[in-house]
Amino acid sequence: MSQDVAAPRGIRRAITGMIGAQVLIGIALIGMDLMQSLPARDLLTMPTPAGPSTRPYAPDRVQVTSPDGMPSTAPMPERLEFSGDAAVLTLTGQIAEGDGARFTAELGLRAQTGQAIKSVALDSTGGSVSDALEIGEAIRAAGLTTQMQGLAVCLSACPYILAGGTERQVPPTAKVGVHQHYFGESGILPAFMAVEDVQRGQAEVMSYLIRMGISPEVMALAMRTPPDQIYLLSRDELQEFGFIPAE
């Protein structure tokens, strides 16, 4: 089967999965409105969906595993911090509102001082989707590669930055994870308006991923994973979705 035929089918599968997920989101949002009158203990007894590749998600701290296999946690800065030498610009921390503009300014500043950045290294638990997309667009426009090093993580909105690289490197020790995102102020909107907000945001993300050469099928996994959980992509999935080349 040619890639020209396979690609549209992949997109159709992704769209079908997303539509189903959006219906579930709509039902969940309506259910949340109805459940506000129930005792809190009823909510606490609800099971949390989790599979073999799903882990609890806390953006301010990240679980890491040392080389000897002992798990530990490390704090994440509240917004992206920029570091590294002239060739590699490292982004560490949560992605806060305004970080997209800060990143663009950082690129401009380094260009003025003669620092020829070639690659962007990532270690982030995610955050603002719009800022992640803005950073990814800036990376692609500048012709930079993206990479992860050691035990770094790239979770939530961070994979959109990773996708912006003209080439992407992810070592086996690093972790890339996806889940559902909050778009806009859905927490204070009626359910039908919240679903529209989600659909609009997901359409923007899908368009971005396709332009960056990433299969939108990854969104089906993201949409099935609650915001307080994170789905860690396997090595095979990273290759399948186009984040890294086939080995």
C-alpha positions, -999 to 999 in steps of 0.1 A, spaced: 0 0 0 14 34 -9 20 61 17 -4 84 -2 -33 60 5 -21 50 41 -18 86 53 -55 96 46 -66 64 63 -45 72 93 -60 106 95 -95 92 92 -88 68 120 -76 96 141 -106 118 134 -130 89 142 -112 83 175 -113 120 184 -150 123 176 -157 93 199 -136 109 226 -153 143 222 -187 126 226 -174 110 258 -161 144 270 -195 160 263 -212 132 284 -186 136 311 -190 174 313 -228 171 316 -223 143 342 -200 166 362 -227 193 362 -253 167 375 -229 152 400 -221 185 418 -251 178 440 -238 143 451 -219 138 483 -181 141 479 -175 105 490 -194 92 459 -168 109 437 -139 95 457 -151 59 451 -150 63 413 -123 42 398 -94 60 380 -88 46 345 -51 35 342 -34 12 318 1 -3 316 14 29 300 -6 54 321 8 72 352 -4 99 375 4 134 363 16 163 384 30 192 364 49 208 393 69 176 400 81 148 378 88 112 387 122 101 376 142 69 377 179 69 385 203 47 367 202 22 395 164 18 391 154 37 422 124 60 416 124 96 429 107 129 422 122 162 411 105 197 411 97 215 378 101 253 375 68 272 372 78 285 338 104 276 312 140 283 320 165 288 292 201 275 295 228 257 276 257 266 253 257 283 220 247 252 200 220 237 222 193 258 240 178 238 268 142 244 279 134 232 315 102 236 334 64 240 329 52 259 299 35 291 312 15 317 294 38 341 276 66 315 273 61 314 235 70 351 233 99 347 257 113 319 236 111 339 204 129 368 222 155 344 235 163 332 200 166 368 188 189 377 217 212 348 210 213 355 173 223 391 181 252 378 203 264 355 176 253 322 193 244 299 165 217 277 181 213 244 162 191 224 185 166 227 214 167 202 243 136 196 263 128 186 298 92 198 306 60 185 322 40 207 298 15 235 304 1 261 280 -9 244 247 -9 277 227 26 286 239 39 252 231 25 255 196 41 289 193 75 276 204 72 247 180 64 270 151 94 292 160 117 261 161 106 249 127 108 284 112 144 287 124 153 253 111 163 239 145 163 202 156 148 191 189 162 165 213 159 150 248 188 139 270 192 114 297 162 110 320 144 141 306 106 141 302 84 158 276 48 156 288 14 171 281 19 200 257 57 196 255 55 170 227 42 198 204 75 216 210 93 183 203 74 180 170 86 214 158 122 201 152 133 195 117 148 163 132 140 148 166 161 127 190 147 109 220 169 84 239 154 52 253 158 66 289 137 97 282 99 98 285 73 114 261 37 115 273 3 128 262 -31 133 276 -63 155 273 -58 192 275 -79 220 289 -87 246 262 -100 280 273 -120 284 305 -141 253 301 -145 249 338 -170 279 339 -188 273 306 -219 252 299 -211 217 287 -220 224 250 -197 254 249 -169 235 266 -171 208 239 -169 235 212 -138 249 229 -122 214 229 -131 208 193 -116 241 182 -84 235 202 -80 199 189 -85 210 153 -57 235 157 -34 209 173 -42 183 146 -34 208 118 -1 217 135 9 180 139 2 172 103 23 202 91 51 190 114 50 155 100 35 138 130 6 114 127 -26 129 142 -34 94 154 -15 102 185 -44 125 195 -66 94 199 -44 82 227 -43 117 242 -80 121 242 -85 88 260 -62 98 288 -77 120 316 -59 153 324 -47 140 358 -30 110 341 -3 108 314 1 82 287 38 74 281 45 66 245 65 35 238 95 34 216 74 17 189 47 44 192 72 72 190 84 57 157 49 49 145 36 85 150 68 100 134 84 116 165 116 96 159 129 77 128 125 40 126 154 21 141 
